[in-house]
Amino acid sequence: MSEKFDCIVVGAGPAGISAATSLAQAGLSCVVLERGEYPGAKNVQGAVLYTRMLAEVLPDFWKDPEAALERPIAEQRVCIATEDSWVQVGYKSQRFTKPPPNCYTIIRVRFDQWYAKKAQEAGAELYCGVMVRDLIRKNGRILGIVTSEGDELSASCVIACDGVNSILAQKAGLRSELRAQEVAMGVKEILALDAAKIEDRFNLEKGEGATIEIFGAVTQGMMGYAFLYTNQETLSLGVGCKLSELQKRRVKPYELLESVKQHPFVRRLVSGSKTLEYSGHLIPEGGFRSIPPLYTDGFLVAGDAAQLVNPAFREGSNLAMTSGKLAAETVIEAKKKGDFSASALSSYKRKLQACYVWKDLYEMRNLESSVEKSPGFLEFYPRLACDLAHLRFSVDGQPKREHFKEALRLVRRRGFFRLARDLWAVRKAAL
């Protein structure tokens, strides 16, 4: 291992590998340090991969026969559920699967290893099983890292892509430990199921994929949602809720996932499958207001470590890839100038502000707090949606006018003023 690098990247997830690949492509010396036994060993994400952001790092990646891709997504659905009923809204289009597809499902353990290999092919060094313990400082500037074994590596810049808890961002003084209300606990199972059965149950053509997000009763009134994604011969089934609410209600995540599996909507889709893997992980969900300072002398933060996740739109890996690439571009520019000061690296934040990452997170900054401030929001509205649908499709000998009156009675349970206030708050937060 070399002793001096242009850049040290800590973490071999989408942010770290995007940064490392971009740096290596530009001819800079770069090393990636990953504490897991291999890239992807610690990941839990569903996962959905958006192609645009990856293609900015690896053009035409989908043409690689070794690319660890599962199914191109032809259909995306949202399900609003009570205990015994559900309303579905979906969109399916062949445009989604034309090259390059809009997104794929992936299994992170496989994908991360393939992606890391691409960084190595570009010229980056990768070392796994390495725990970074501390940062090297001189005159207030960060000059490298110290491993748990006491080894020291120096670099002109360190990019922290070490995940939601980001020990390095804390060591750099950019953030403190996250609070329970700023993170979600996600748990997931990989379920083996024959490819033909997947296509039959999800009404898919051969090789196509689908995603489903499920809101309402599956999270027992807590802030969060469940998901079900189709892979080639497996399903990814998971659920995530705010850690603070799980703690408050004393709900065990694995028990919540088991209850999701028993919901009648989910039960049929996963029937006969075999559990291959179970995992759990914290997910940053503090949103825009939890983004820490992103740079200091010789140091940048990207991906989950920077809290760059948009849960309202199921986006994380794409933000990680974009932030990793932009962090690398900032280092490349700093290398040309010979200036790795905080002032020089501040262009990283401006790059994020100029693209979708910052703009989307800013627009969503009040959404979750608006929902949380309205007691019973996540229980009343799913039930209202299902009850109204039940009335619409019931033929029971009653005049339709009586159904309309009953619908008004259902709405009055919340009160017109409160309902208007709820919907206005969500509209204002989301638009």
C-alpha positions, 0 to 999 in steps of 0.5 A: 500500500502506498504511503501518500495518495491524492485522496483517501476514500473511506467506505466502498458504497455507491458514494465512495466507489463513485468518488474513487472511480472518478478520481482514478479516471482523472489520473489521481492516486486514490485508495478506498478503505472498507471496513467490511470483509468485502464491498456490500457486506454491510448494506441492507438497501432494497434496492433500486438503482437509477441508471442516469447517475451511474451512467455519469460515472460508467457510461454504457454500464448496462452493456457490461455482461458482468454488471450485477443487475437484476431486473429493469423496472417496467412498473412502479406501484404504491399501495395504501393499506388497512389491515384487510383492504388496500388501494393500489396506484401504479404506472407501467411503461415499456419506455422504462425498459428501453436502453438505458432503462430508468432503473434496475433492481439490484442486490447490493452485495453483488452490485457493490462488489462489481462496482468496486471492481470497476473502480479498481480497473480504473486505477483505484486501490481497494482494501477491505477489512480496514477500520479507520479509527481517526484522522491525522491533523496538522495545524488544523488541517486533515492530512490523512487517516489512522487505522485501528491497527495504528497504520497511518496513510496520508493524502491531500484530501479525505472523502468520508463515505462511511455511512449513516453514523460517519465516525469520520465526520464526527472526528472532523468536528462536522457533526455529532451523533444522530438522534433517534428521530433523524434515522430509520431502522430498516430490516429486509429479507431476500426471499427465493422464488422461481422467476416464472412465478415472480413474472406471473404474480406481478404480471410481468413479461419475461425479464421485467421487474416491478417495485411496490411501496406499501403505506398504512397499516403495515407500519402500525401508524408509525412514520415509514413504509414497506417495500417489495421489489422483484429480482431475477429469482428472489424478492426483496421485502423490507420495512423501515420506520423512524427509530424514535417511534419504534423505541416509543412503541417498543416494537421490534423491527423483525416482528414488524417485518413478520407482520408485513409478511402476513398482510393479505396483500403481501402474503400471496405475493411471497407465498412459497418463497424461502428466506435466504437472508435477513439484515437490518441497518440504520437509514439517514432520514433527517432530510435537509435539516440534518445535512451537516457541514460538508467540508473542511480543510482537506476533508469532504463528506458524501452519501449517507455520511452527509445525510443525503437521502430522500425517503419521500421518493425512495432515493438514496443510492442516486444521491450517493453516486452524484455526491461522490462524483461531485466530491471527486470533481472538487478534489480534481479541481483542488489538485490542479490548483494545489489548494485543498483548503476549506475555501477551495473545497467549498465548491463541493457544496455549490455543486450539490446546490446546483443539481437535483440533490440539494434542490429536492431535499430542500423542497421536501424539508417539511414533509415528514414534520407536517405529517408528524404534527398531525396525530393519526395522519398515517392511520386515518387517511389509509382507512379513509382511502379504503373505505371510500373505495369500498363505497364506490365499488359496493352494490348493496341495494342502497341508492348511490346518494346514500353512499355519497352521504356515507362518504361525507360522514367518513370525511367528517370524522376528521373534520373538514377544517382539520382535513383541509389543514392536513392536506394543505400542510402536506401540499405546501411541504411537498410542492 
